Amino acid sequence: MAKRITRTLSADPSVDSKVQPLFPRGTGWTPLEDREERREQSYVRRVKPQGVNQKRLMDAIADHHLTVAVGPAGTGKTYLAISSAVDALDEGRVDRIVLTRPAIEAGESIGFLPGDMAEKMAPFLRPLYDALSERMGGKRLRALIAEGTIEIAPVGYMRGRTLNNAFVVIDEAQNCTYGQIKMLLTRLGWHSTMVLTGDPDQSDLLEGMSGLAEIARRFGALPGIAVVRLDDRDIVRHPLVATMLAVL
């Protein structure tokens, strides 16, 4: 292979023989391979809370069958919930992970999406795939999805189900109506854990339609249910995110 690449480069008069190309032609290498390798190497690290409220959220998930996590973008609500789900699966406390989120466009219409149901839902569920991939690696994730141990489904496909021995994460719940959240919460079965996450200030529904804030308010006084509220101090994205959210 190296000899063939050398002959190819020497035959090209526009290539200076003293200059070594960064990505030699003909090697089949792409930057995506390096990115995938980094992901596979980094997924083993354990997640640690970055603040008091994040620790409260992780403790609440460990101690309660139902946890509601509300707060601004970037506070780690979804990532901590999925990390807890992966830990529960690895430790044998649950048999499967079920992730769901509403298929709501963020303020713009993207038009017709080709393909089957899974392909149509892929853009909306991509954040969940990303979080899972970072926690367990792409290869293992694909294997667990193929065998049904991990299920990622839209909200509309949850009605009528009872989720026993499962860790259920309901993401972007601010884009669910009160009725939808009620339907999802009542899917909770025996030996299961459910985490509801969302930011009431970033709903893509019409004003007054989101049910997350009302659900969090009502559950705040109920025993056995944890309601954890995160704020701007818990944002772990770029520092400018917290600065922007303070004035937006």
N, C-alpha and C positions, 0 to 999 in steps of 0.2 A: 504494500500500500504506500509506504514512504517513497519508494523508488518511482512509483507511478505518479505521485503528487509532484515529485521533483522534476520529472520529465515534463509534466503539464505546465509547471511554472516556468521552466527554462524555454519552453516553446512559445511562450507568450512574451512578445517583445516589450509590452507595456509594463511588465513586472520587473522591478529591480532585483537582481539576484542577491543583493546584500540586505534586502528588506525581507524579514520574515513576517508573513501575514498572520494576523491575530486568529482568524478562523480559516484554516487552509481549506481550499476547495477540494471536494471529493472525500472528506473524512466522514461526512454524515452527521457531524456534530451540530447541535442547535443549542441556544441559550436555555431552552425549556428543559433540556436534560439536566443541566446544572441546577436549575431551580427545583426540579423534582427530587434530585439527590439531596439538596439541602433540607427539603421538607421531610424526606424519609429519615434523615439523621437527627432532626430536631424534635420529632414528635414525642420522644420518650421523656422529655422533661416534665416534671410535675408543676402544676399551676399553683401559685401562691398569691394570696390577696395582696393588693397594693394599697389598701387603706382600711380604715375601721369598718366602713359600710360594706365593702366587699367581703371582709371576714364575717360580718353579720349575715350576709347573704349565703355564703358557703355553709356556715353553721346552721342557718335556718333550713337549708335544703337537706342537710344531713339529719336534722331532728324532726322534720315535719313531712307529712305525706303530701301537703299542698302548700306551695309558696308562691306569693305574688311579688314580683320584683318590678318596680316602676322607677324610672329615672331618665335623664337626658341621654342622648346618643354618646357612645364612647365610654360608658361606665362599666362595660364588661358584663352586662346582664346575660346576654345570649351565650357568650363564651364561657362564663362560669357555670351556667346551667348545663351546657353541653359537656363541659369538662367533668362535672359531677355525674352526669349520665354515663360517660365513658368509664369513670372510676367504679361506679356501681355495677356496670356490666363486667368489668375485669375482675371484680371481687366476688362475683357470683350472686350479688344481692338482687339482681333482676335478670330476666331471660332475654329481654329485647329492649331496644330504644325506639321510641316513636316520636318523630318530630313533625310539627305541622305549623303552617303559617298561611295567612290569607293571600290569595292571588290578586293583589290590588296594585295597579300602576301608580307610580309616584307623580301624579299630577299631569301626565301626558299619555296619550294613546300610542302604543307601539304597533297597533294594527294586527293583522292576521299573522299567526305563528304556525308554520308548517309542522308536520310530524304527528306522532301519536300523543297520548296524554302526558307521558313522561317528558317528551321533548318540548311540549308546550309549557309545562310547568317548570322546566329547568331554569329559566332566567329568574323566576321568583324564588326558587329554593336554593339558588347558588350560595347565598351567605351561610346556609346551614352546612352545605357540602364543604365549604372552605374551612369552617370551624372544626368539623369532624376530621378533615384531612390533616389539619395542623396537630390534632390531638392523637391520632392513631396511624397516620400515614395513608397514602393513597391506595396502596396494594391491599392492605387489610380492610380498608373501608369498602373497596369494591367487592371484596369477598363476602363481607358481612351483609352488604346490601343484596348481593345475589342470592344468599341463602335465607334472607328475610329476617335476620337478627336485628338489622337496622332498617327502619321504614321511614321514608320522608314523604308526606302526603299533604295535599291541600285540605283546607278546612272542610270543604264540601263533601269530602269522602269519609268524614269521621262519624257522621250520624248513624245511630243504631249499633255502635260497637261498645263492647265492654273490655277495657284494657287491664287485664290481670298480669301480675308479675312483670310489669313494664315501667320504664322511666319515660315519662311523657313531657316534652318541652313544647309549649305553645308560644311561638315567637311572633313579634310584631302585633301583639294583641290589641294595640290601639286602633288597628284597622279592622277590628271585629265589632259587630254590633253587640248590644247587651244580650240579645237572644242567641247569637252565635257563641259567645263566651259561656253562657249558661249551658248550652248544648255540649260544649267541649269539656267543661268542668265535670259534668255528670257522666263522662266516659270513664272516670277514675274507678278502677277495680281493686280487687284484693291484692295486698302485697305490692302496691304500686306507689310511685312517687310522681307528682306532677308539678311543673314549674311554669308559671304564666309570666311572660316578660313583655315590656312595652314602654313607650314614651307617650303619655297622654298629650303632650304638646306637639307631636309630629304626626297627627292622624291625617290620612289621605281621604277620609270619608267627609261627607258634608257635616257642617257644624251641628253638634248635638246628637250625632248618630253613634259615635264611639261609646262603647260600654265599659272600657277599662277603668276609667277614673271612678265610676260609680261602684263597680265591683270591688275595687281596692278599698273604697270608703266603707262599704258594708262588711267586708271581711276583716277590717281592722279590729273589731271588737269580739270576733269569734274565737273561742279556744280551739287549739289544734291546727289553726291556720296561721302562717307567718306572712306578714306584709312588710317588705323591706323597701324603704325609699332611699334611693341614691341621689346625689346632687352633683353640682359642677366640680366639687373637690375630688370626686371619684373618677373623673375622666382620665383615661390612660392613653388617649390618642395624642396627636400633636398638640403641644401647649396652646396653639392658636385656636383649637376647637373650643376649649373652655372660655377663652377670651371672646370669641364670636358669639357663643351661646349666651353670654352675659348681656349682650346688647341686642340680639335678634329677637 
